[in-house]
Amino acid sequence: MQEQEIFAEDQQSYLPVFNRYKIVLDHGEGAEVWDINGKKYLDFLGGIAVNVLGHNNKALVQAVTEQAGKLIHCSNLYYTKPQADAAAKLVKLSGLDKAFFGNSGAEANEGAIKIARKYGYNINPEKTEIISAWNSFHGRTLATLTATGQTHYHEGLGPLPAGFTYVHYNDIAELESKISDKTAAVMLETIQGEGGVHTPDGDYLKQVRELCDKHGALLILDEIQAGIGRSGKFFAYENYGIKPDIVTLAKGLAGGVPIGAFIVTDKVAAAFKPGDHGTTFGGNPLACAAANVVLDTVPQEDFLKNIQAVGKYFKDKLQELAKKYPKFIVDVRGEGLILGAELAGAEHGRDIVNDCLAKGLIINCTAGKVLRFIPPLIITTAQIDEAFAVMDEVIGKYAE
Ligand SMILES: *Cc1c(COP(=O)(O)O)cnc(C)c1O
């Protein structure tokens, strides 16, 4: 089928909730993808921080293929080795105690909110409040979009679940004024992704941890985007010297196969009894076989060191670009391979993305004016050079 026919078929049949770019992707290899016309693109978005091992990774394809030939799914009424292995690996890596698998980020966060509510309820039936941050992103289910501190995502969808309040990320005084013994949990992205790549200042997360402890509130860290090695550590919170009570993962966890997870301490785990939560598909052997490849690869010291080195190279190049166009790029932020370049205004974000696409480079613009880079974690410095040659040319055009 030709490109135009696919566009037409999709427009007639698919719920139009995405502002899609007009290319039809067909296959990939490493950090490159090809459209159905055979045009090649360098992929600096990685399926939105999902394809951490790149496209067509041999070990991942083999694990999925072999598992598909054995058992794709069997329900959670039975044990499977891939699931037990994946849970054990996550527990070991996080230093927390129990993992649960769902199918997406929103589901992971939904489960985290539920278990935090139950935990609070057991202490005091009024300990139900969830405090999250303005500008955050936690998902699209009703509870997770309520936790998402961006009101434009809430419009027309009420009544929303009650008991959610918001603070400005990095404003510890505001959190101190809002947290109380009625707070069940404070829920934050360790690094805000969709909101424009915002990292925590200095001791912010340590102070959040202390406030949570003071009020018996749980700290939920959403690492759906920043986790799985992206920040240069397996969990982004390892950069900031703290540990959450609950951490959520999804996106890169199975390298592209749908999965989500929340991991909790034993203290939190005790709030759920058999029957309190569940899922039909979540953590099925196919998804967990894929997750096991990611969990055997990304945490390796060499792999993480490479992310740190390549991430630094990338950030230095962004800073050079910002120096070259100081009126156009006003800030460069991020850690490892979750990087953002904030533009002075929102008028050219989408144009830049479109022009890069035309020149064979996939990037993303989030929060209206932040160019966001969340490539496969196997990206090379040579590919970064290639991307910057394109971006310099494109940005140069608009920066005049
Ligand atoms: C993408 C994302 C989610 C939602 O994940 P889905 O799989 O789309 O439901 C939640 N939190 C963060 C930080 C994310 O980046």
The ligand as an SDF file (V2000), in Angstrom:
LIG
                    3D

 15 15  0  0  0  0  0  0  0  0999 V2000
    4.9980    8.4330   29.2770 C   0  0  0  0  0  0  0  0  0  0  0  0
    4.8560    8.7200   30.7190 C   0  0  0  0  0  0  0  0  0  0  0  0
    3.7710    8.2340   31.4710 C   0  0  0  0  0  0  0  0  0  0  0  0
    2.6190    7.4980   30.8420 C   0  0  0  0  0  0  0  0  0  0  0  0
    3.0030    6.3100   30.2490 O   0  0  0  0  0  0  0  0  0  0  0  0
    1.9850    5.5490   29.2370 P   0  0  0  0  0  0  0  0  0  0  0  0
    2.6910    4.2760   28.9310 O   0  0  0  0  0  0  0  0  0  0  0  0
    1.8090    6.4460   28.0560 O   0  0  0  0  0  0  0  0  0  0  0  0
    0.7160    5.3400   29.9680 O   0  0  0  0  0  0  0  0  0  0  0  0
    3.7500    8.4960   32.8160 C   0  0  0  0  0  0  0  0  0  0  0  0
    4.7440    9.1710   33.4250 N   0  0  0  0  0  0  0  0  0  0  0  0
    5.8010    9.6490   32.7310 C   0  0  0  0  0  0  0  0  0  0  0  0
    6.8780   10.3780   33.4580 C   0  0  0  0  0  0  0  0  0  0  0  0
    5.8830    9.4460   31.3650 C   0  0  0  0  0  0  0  0  0  0  0  0
    6.9130    9.9520   30.6690 O   0  0  0  0  0  0  0  0  0  0  0  0
  1  2  1  0
  2  3  1  0
  2 14  2  0
  3  4  1  0
  3 10  2  0
  4  5  1  0
  5  6  1  0
  6  7  2  0
  6  8  1  0
  6  9  1  0
 10 11  1  0
 11 12  2  0
 12 13  1  0
 12 14  1  0
 14 15  1  0
M  END
$$$$
